[in-house]
Amino acid sequence: MGDDDMTERLAADDDHEELQGVWASPLCHPSHRVHRFIALLFMCCMGFGSYFAYDTPAALEDIIMRDMNVTTTEYGLLYSLYSWPNVILCFFGGFFIDRIFGIRLGAILFSAIIMIGQFIVATGAFANVFWLMAVGRFVFGIGGESLAVAQNAYAVSWFKNKELNLVFGLQLSLSRLGSTVGMNVMLPLYHGLESFNVTGYTLLGLVFFISAFTCLFSWLCAIILGGLDKRAERILRRSEGVASTEVVRFKDITDFNISFWYLTLICVSYYVCIFPFVSFGSKFFIEKWSFSNSQANAVDGIIYTISAVFCPAFGYLIDLTGRNIIWVFVSTLLTVLSHACLAFTMINPWFPMCVMGIGYSVLACSLWPMVAFIIPEHQLGTAYGIMQSIQNLGLAVMPILAGWLVEHKGYVALELLFLSCLGGKLS
């Protein structure tokens, strides 16, 4: 459609008062590709602060334990208090988005909770009160995974039947960028601020306050995106496609078809073979290949680097070809190959880890959009919430089992567990 045709269509719209003056440009119409990708930019930035702040403790692990005089077990609470509650909270977050808040208010609310939680964490560090810091991580977790549900729902609302796989790839890429930046910036920032004669937990608190401002930035992006979405809903009359009787209820999950539950099973069985492995990977590479700490960390992190760089390209490719199920199958085969090489060969681990990174990127771009094809749009928040709740349950349990296996049976036994999970997925 040419610019003249688009302008005529806009002029005929019943909401023409929205499209006067500068708004009459075709680029300002919510259905225009440029306008949609501007909205996508805010969707991605809305989650940037959450991923940045989530990995701040990992970047400062030794400093937290030293400056606040806490044990390894106490430090672990900063992550367990985030993960375990989300086994339940993700589901309720998705349900509340569908039933009570809507996507716009839900995204603004959850991003605000993330921001508040991170400021509580910073306050606890600044005052050397670890229990307050732990409370902050709990509050942070209430918003963190639920905001991801809102991001997924936003993506479907704006891009369903268009570039949805590419959009999920871009969202994953930006989220991994947030994690990567957080992991690589916070420690140099801490040491850089030492030149201002601030030390100890006071300096640690200041660094956490700086990370909290990335959450403030993301909250502002959620507000701007909410405004864009409200305008788009009015102009495109999205609400007219949803009957007033379509009210989401808890018992609706019993009506989700078998395909959804199969996707959920695929999701959890795949992700438990990626993230728990990464958490144990560095030591594995040191013991089996005699890598140095820096070499082991580099190869262990290549999965995230590949996903950050290549997910948009894989998403675009999947949009062009379709066949999401085939792409999920391909990603699983690649991951089986990588784990088998790591378990039974002495091939340089850079090769299987790069293969695993490609497989992970392909799955992330092809699996999550499939939910939108089988679940009604007014139930998507609930559906994504259920998937992420079950995923969090798997990611909470698997590291415990993996740790026991490594301690008592060795890394080959751990790899056999991962291969069995992936093999069940293929069957």
C-alpha positions as CSV (number, residue, x, y, z in Angstrom):
1,M,0.0,0.0,0.0
2,G,1.4,3.4,-1.0
3,D,1.6,6.5,1.2
4,D,-1.4,8.1,-0.6
5,D,-3.6,5.0,0.0
6,M,-2.5,4.8,3.6
7,T,-3.3,8.5,4.2
8,E,-6.8,8.0,2.7
9,R,-7.4,5.1,4.9
10,L,-6.4,7.1,8.0
11,A,-8.6,10.0,7.0
12,A,-11.6,7.6,6.8
13,D,-11.0,6.3,10.2
14,D,-13.7,7.1,12.8
15,D,-10.9,8.2,15.1
16,H,-9.7,10.8,12.7
17,E,-9.2,13.3,15.5
18,E,-6.2,11.3,16.5
19,L,-4.7,11.6,13.1
20,Q,-4.7,15.3,12.5
21,G,-1.5,17.3,11.7
22,V,1.6,15.4,12.4
23,W,-0.5,12.3,13.4
24,A,-1.8,12.1,9.8
25,S,1.6,10.6,8.6
26,P,1.3,7.0,7.7
27,L,4.2,6.2,10.0
28,C,2.1,7.3,13.0
29,H,-0.6,4.7,12.3
30,P,-0.3,1.7,14.7
31,S,-0.6,-0.8,11.8
32,H,2.5,0.7,10.0
33,R,5.6,-1.4,10.4
34,V,7.8,1.5,11.5
35,H,5.3,2.4,14.2
36,R,5.1,-1.2,15.4
37,F,8.9,-1.5,15.7
38,I,9.0,1.8,17.7
39,A,6.6,0.1,20.1
40,L,8.9,-3.0,20.1
41,L,11.8,-0.8,21.1
42,F,9.9,0.2,24.2
43,M,8.9,-3.4,24.8
44,C,12.5,-4.5,24.8
45,C,13.7,-1.5,27.0
46,M,10.9,-2.2,29.4
47,G,12.6,-5.5,30.4
48,F,16.2,-4.2,30.1
49,G,16.4,-2.9,33.7
50,S,15.0,-6.2,35.1
51,Y,17.7,-8.3,33.5
52,F,20.4,-5.8,34.2
53,A,19.6,-5.7,37.9
54,Y,18.9,-9.4,38.2
55,D,22.6,-10.3,37.6
56,T,24.1,-7.4,39.6
57,P,24.6,-9.7,42.7
58,A,26.4,-12.3,40.5
59,A,28.8,-9.6,39.2
60,L,29.6,-8.5,42.8
61,E,29.4,-11.9,44.6
62,D,32.8,-11.8,46.3
63,I,32.4,-8.1,47.2
64,I,28.9,-8.7,48.7
65,M,30.2,-11.5,50.9
66,R,33.2,-9.4,52.0
67,D,31.7,-6.0,52.5
68,M,28.5,-7.3,54.2
69,N,30.2,-10.2,56.0
70,V,27.7,-12.8,54.7
71,T,28.2,-16.5,54.0
72,T,27.8,-18.3,50.7
73,T,24.5,-19.7,51.9
74,E,23.2,-16.3,52.8
75,Y,24.4,-14.9,49.4
76,G,22.4,-17.8,47.7
77,L,19.2,-16.4,49.3
78,L,19.5,-13.4,46.9
79,Y,18.7,-15.8,44.1
80,S,16.5,-18.5,45.8
81,L,14.2,-15.7,47.1
82,Y,13.7,-14.6,43.5
83,S,13.3,-18.1,41.9
84,W,11.1,-20.1,44.3
85,P,8.2,-17.6,44.7
86,N,7.9,-17.4,40.9
87,V,6.9,-21.0,40.8
88,I,3.5,-19.6,41.9
89,L,3.7,-15.9,41.3
90,C,4.2,-16.2,37.5
91,F,0.8,-17.9,37.1
92,F,-1.0,-15.3,39.2
93,G,0.8,-12.5,37.4
94,G,-0.4,-13.8,34.1
95,F,-3.9,-14.4,35.4
96,F,-4.1,-10.9,36.8
97,I,-3.0,-9.4,33.5
98,D,-5.9,-11.3,31.7
99,R,-8.6,-10.8,34.3
100,I,-7.9,-7.6,36.3
101,F,-5.1,-5.3,35.2
102,G,-4.8,-5.8,31.4
103,I,-1.5,-5.7,29.7
104,R,-0.8,-1.9,30.0
105,L,-1.5,-1.6,33.8
106,G,0.1,-5.0,34.5
107,A,3.3,-4.0,32.7
108,I,3.5,-0.6,34.5
109,L,2.7,-2.2,37.9
110,F,5.2,-5.0,37.6
111,S,8.0,-2.8,36.3
112,A,7.2,-0.5,39.3
113,I,7.5,-3.4,41.7
114,I,10.9,-4.3,40.1
115,M,12.1,-0.8,40.6
116,I,10.9,-0.6,44.2
117,G,12.5,-4.0,44.9
118,Q,15.8,-2.9,43.5
119,F,15.8,0.3,45.5
120,I,15.1,-1.8,48.7
121,V,18.1,-4.0,47.8
122,A,20.2,-0.9,47.4
123,T,19.0,0.5,50.7
124,G,19.8,-2.8,52.5
125,A,23.4,-2.8,51.0
126,F,23.9,0.9,51.8
127,A,22.8,0.4,55.4
128,N,24.6,-3.0,55.8
129,V,21.3,-4.7,56.6
130,F,21.3,-8.0,54.7
131,W,17.8,-9.1,55.7
132,L,16.5,-5.9,54.1
133,M,18.5,-6.7,51.0
134,A,16.9,-10.2,50.9
135,V,13.4,-8.7,51.2
136,G,14.2,-6.4,48.3
137,R,15.2,-9.4,46.1
138,F,11.9,-11.1,47.0
139,V,9.9,-7.9,46.0
140,F,12.0,-7.7,42.9
141,G,11.1,-11.3,42.0
142,I,7.4,-10.6,42.4
143,G,7.6,-8.2,39.4
144,G,10.5,-9.8,37.4
145,E,8.9,-12.9,35.9
146,S,5.4,-11.4,35.7
147,L,6.8,-8.5,33.6
148,A,8.2,-11.1,31.2
149,V,4.7,-12.5,30.9
150,A,3.4,-8.9,30.1
151,Q,6.2,-8.6,27.5
152,N,5.1,-11.7,25.7
153,A,1.5,-10.6,25.8
154,Y,2.4,-7.2,24.3
155,A,4.4,-8.9,21.6
156,V,1.5,-11.0,20.5
157,S,-0.9,-8.0,20.7
158,W,1.2,-6.0,18.3
159,F,2.8,-8.6,16.1
160,K,0.5,-11.7,15.9
161,N,0.4,-13.0,12.3
162,K,3.2,-10.6,11.3
163,E,6.9,-10.8,12.5
164,L,6.2,-12.6,15.8
165,N,9.2,-15.0,15.8
166,L,11.5,-12.1,15.0
167,V,10.0,-10.1,17.8
168,F,10.6,-12.8,20.4
169,G,14.2,-13.1,19.1
170,L,14.7,-9.4,19.5
171,Q,13.2,-9.4,23.0
172,L,15.5,-12.2,24.0
173,S,18.5,-10.5,22.4
174,L,17.9,-7.3,24.4
175,S,17.3,-9.2,27.6
176,R,20.6,-11.0,27.2
177,L,22.3,-7.7,26.4
178,G,21.0,-6.4,29.8
179,S,22.4,-9.4,31.6
180,T,25.7,-9.1,29.7
181,V,26.1,-5.4,30.4
182,G,25.2,-5.9,34.1
183,M,27.7,-8.7,34.5
184,N,30.5,-6.7,32.8
185,V,29.9,-3.2,34.1
186,M,29.1,-3.4,37.8
187,L,32.5,-4.6,39.1
188,P,34.5,-2.0,37.1
189,L,32.0,0.6,38.4
190,Y,32.6,-0.5,42.0
191,H,36.3,-0.2,41.6
192,G,36.0,3.1,39.7
193,L,34.0,4.7,42.6
194,E,36.7,3.7,45.1
195,S,38.6,6.8,43.9
196,F,36.0,9.0,45.6
197,N,37.1,7.7,49.0
198,V,33.9,5.6,49.5
199,T,34.5,2.1,50.7
200,G,32.8,-1.0,52.1
201,Y,29.1,-1.5,52.2
202,T,28.4,2.2,51.6
203,L,30.1,1.9,48.2
204,L,28.3,-1.3,47.5
205,G,25.0,0.4,48.2
206,L,25.8,3.2,45.8
207,V,26.5,0.7,43.1
208,F,23.2,-1.0,43.7
209,F,21.4,2.4,43.6
210,I,23.0,3.0,40.2
211,S,21.6,-0.3,38.9
212,A,18.2,0.6,40.4
213,F,18.1,3.6,38.0
214,T,18.1,1.2,35.0
215,C,14.8,-0.2,36.5
216,L,13.5,3.4,36.7
217,F,14.3,3.8,33.0
218,S,12.4,0.6,32.3
219,W,9.4,1.7,34.3
220,L,9.3,4.9,32.2
221,C,9.4,2.8,29.0
222,A,6.4,0.8,30.3
223,I,4.5,4.0,30.8
224,I,5.3,5.3,27.3
225,L,4.4,1.9,25.8
226,G,1.1,1.9,27.7
227,G,0.3,5.2,26.0
228,L,1.2,3.9,22.6
229,D,-0.9,0.8,23.2
230,K,-3.9,2.7,24.4
231,R,-3.9,4.8,21.3
232,A,-3.4,1.7,19.1
233,E,-6.3,-0.1,20.7
234,R,-8.6,2.9,20.1
235,I,-7.6,3.4,16.4
236,L,-7.5,-0.4,15.5
237,R,-10.6,-1.1,17.6
238,R,-8.9,-4.2,19.2
239,S,-11.5,-4.4,21.9
240,E,-14.2,-5.0,19.3
241,G,-12.7,-8.4,18.6
242,V,-13.2,-9.6,22.1
243,A,-16.7,-10.4,23.4
244,S,-17.7,-9.0,26.7
245,T,-18.5,-12.6,27.9
246,E,-14.9,-13.7,27.5
247,V,-13.9,-13.4,31.1
248,V,-10.9,-15.3,32.3
249,R,-11.4,-17.7,35.2
250,F,-9.0,-20.0,37.1
251,K,-10.9,-23.1,35.8
252,D,-10.2,-22.0,32.2
253,I,-6.8,-23.7,32.5
254,T,-8.6,-27.1,32.4
255,D,-9.8,-26.2,28.9
256,F,-6.3,-25.5,27.5
257,N,-5.7,-28.1,24.8
258,I,-3.2,-30.9,25.0
259,S,-0.9,-29.0,22.5
260,F,-0.4,-26.2,25.1
261,W,0.6,-28.7,27.8
262,Y,3.0,-30.4,25.4
263,L,4.6,-27.1,24.6
264,T,5.0,-26.5,28.4
265,L,6.6,-29.9,28.8
266,I,9.0,-29.1,25.9
267,C,9.8,-25.8,27.5
268,V,10.7,-27.1,30.9
269,S,12.5,-30.2,29.7
270,Y,14.7,-28.0,27.4
271,Y,15.5,-25.1,29.7
272,V,16.6,-27.4,32.5
273,C,19.3,-28.7,30.2
274,I,20.7,-25.2,29.5
275,F,20.7,-22.9,32.6
276,P,21.6,-25.5,35.2
277,F,24.4,-26.8,33.0
278,V,25.8,-23.2,32.6
279,S,25.8,-22.9,36.4
280,F,28.1,-25.9,36.7
281,G,29.9,-25.5,33.4
282,S,32.9,-23.6,34.4
283,K,34.1,-26.1,36.9
284,F,33.4,-28.9,34.4
285,F,35.6,-27.3,31.8
286,I,38.4,-26.7,34.3
287,E,38.4,-30.4,35.4
288,K,38.0,-32.1,32.0
289,W,39.9,-29.8,29.7
290,S,42.3,-28.1,32.3
291,F,41.0,-24.7,31.3
292,S,41.9,-21.6,33.4
293,N,39.2,-19.8,35.2
294,S,39.0,-17.1,32.6
295,Q,38.9,-19.6,29.7
296,A,36.2,-21.6,31.5
297,N,34.0,-18.6,32.1
298,A,34.4,-17.5,28.5
299,V,33.3,-20.8,27.0
300,D,30.6,-21.1,29.6
301,G,29.1,-17.7,28.6
302,I,29.2,-18.2,24.9
303,I,25.6,-19.4,24.9
304,Y,24.3,-16.0,26.1
305,T,26.6,-14.2,23.6
306,I,25.3,-16.2,20.7
307,S,21.7,-15.7,21.7
308,A,22.2,-12.0,22.1
309,V,23.7,-11.6,18.7
310,F,21.9,-14.2,16.5
311,C,18.3,-14.5,18.0
312,P,16.9,-11.7,15.8
313,A,18.3,-13.4,12.7
314,F,16.9,-16.8,13.6
315,G,13.6,-15.1,14.4
316,Y,13.5,-13.5,11.0
317,L,14.4,-16.8,9.3
318,I,11.6,-18.6,11.2
319,D,9.2,-15.9,10.1
320,L,10.2,-16.5,6.5
321,T,10.0,-20.3,6.6
322,G,7.3,-21.0,9.2
323,R,7.3,-24.5,10.5
324,N,7.9,-23.7,14.1
325,I,7.6,-27.3,15.2
326,I,10.4,-28.4,12.8
327,W,12.6,-25.6,14.2
328,V,12.0,-26.8,17.7
329,F,12.9,-30.3,16.7
330,V,16.1,-29.0,15.0
331,S,17.1,-27.0,18.1
332,T,16.7,-30.1,20.3
333,L,18.8,-32.2,17.9
334,L,21.6,-29.6,18.1
335,T,21.4,-29.5,21.9
336,V,21.6,-33.3,22.1
337,L,24.7,-33.2,19.8
338,S,26.4,-30.6,22.0
339,H,25.7,-32.5,25.3
340,A,26.8,-35.8,23.8
341,C,30.1,-34.2,22.6
342,L,30.7,-32.7,26.0
343,A,30.0,-36.0,27.8
344,F,31.7,-38.6,25.6
345,T,34.5,-36.8,23.6
346,M,37.5,-34.6,24.2
347,I,36.5,-32.2,21.4
348,N,37.4,-28.6,22.3
349,P,34.3,-27.5,24.2
350,W,34.1,-24.3,22.1
351,F,32.4,-26.2,19.3
352,P,29.7,-28.0,21.3
353,M,29.0,-24.9,23.3
354,C,28.5,-22.8,20.2
355,V,26.2,-25.5,18.8
356,M,24.3,-25.4,22.1
357,G,24.0,-21.6,21.8
358,I,22.6,-21.9,18.3
359,G,20.1,-24.5,19.4
360,Y,19.0,-22.4,22.4
361,S,18.5,-19.3,20.2
362,V,16.4,-21.3,17.7
363,L,14.2,-22.8,20.3
364,A,13.6,-19.4,22.1
365,C,12.5,-17.9,18.8
366,S,10.3,-20.7,17.7
367,L,8.7,-22.2,20.9
368,W,7.3,-19.2,22.7
369,P,5.4,-17.7,19.7
370,M,3.6,-21.0,19.2
371,V,1.5,-20.4,22.3
372,A,-0.3,-17.5,20.5
373,F,-1.3,-19.9,17.8
374,I,-3.2,-22.3,20.1
375,I,-4.5,-20.1,23.0
376,P,-7.1,-17.3,22.6
377,E,-5.6,-13.9,22.9
378,H,-7.6,-13.0,26.1
379,Q,-6.0,-16.0,27.9
380,L,-2.4,-15.5,26.7
381,G,-1.3,-13.8,30.0
382,T,-2.5,-16.8,32.0
383,A,-1.0,-19.3,29.5
384,Y,2.4,-17.6,29.5
385,G,2.3,-17.3,33.3
386,I,1.7,-21.1,33.6
387,M,4.6,-21.9,31.2
388,Q,7.0,-19.7,33.1
389,S,5.8,-21.0,36.5
390,I,6.4,-24.6,35.5
391,Q,9.7,-23.5,33.9
392,N,10.7,-21.8,37.2
393,L,9.8,-25.0,39.1
394,G,12.1,-27.1,36.8
395,L,14.9,-24.5,37.1
396,A,14.6,-24.5,40.9
397,V,14.6,-28.3,41.3
398,M,17.2,-29.3,38.6
399,P,20.2,-27.5,40.2
400,I,19.6,-29.4,43.4
401,L,19.5,-32.7,41.5
402,A,22.5,-31.6,39.3
403,G,24.5,-30.7,42.4
404,W,23.9,-34.1,44.0
405,L,24.8,-35.9,40.8
406,V,28.1,-33.9,40.3
407,E,29.1,-34.5,43.9
408,H,28.3,-38.3,44.0
409,K,28.4,-39.5,40.4
410,G,30.3,-37.0,38.4
411,Y,29.7,-34.9,35.3
412,V,29.0,-37.8,32.9
413,A,26.0,-38.7,35.0
414,L,24.8,-35.1,34.9
415,E,25.2,-35.1,31.1
416,L,23.2,-38.4,30.9
417,L,20.4,-36.7,32.9
418,F,20.4,-33.8,30.4
419,L,20.4,-36.2,27.4
420,S,17.5,-38.2,28.9
421,C,15.4,-35.0,29.3
422,L,16.2,-34.0,25.7
423,G,15.5,-37.5,24.4
424,G,12.1,-37.6,26.1
425,K,11.4,-34.3,24.4
426,L,12.2,-35.8,21.0
427,S,10.0,-38.8,21.6
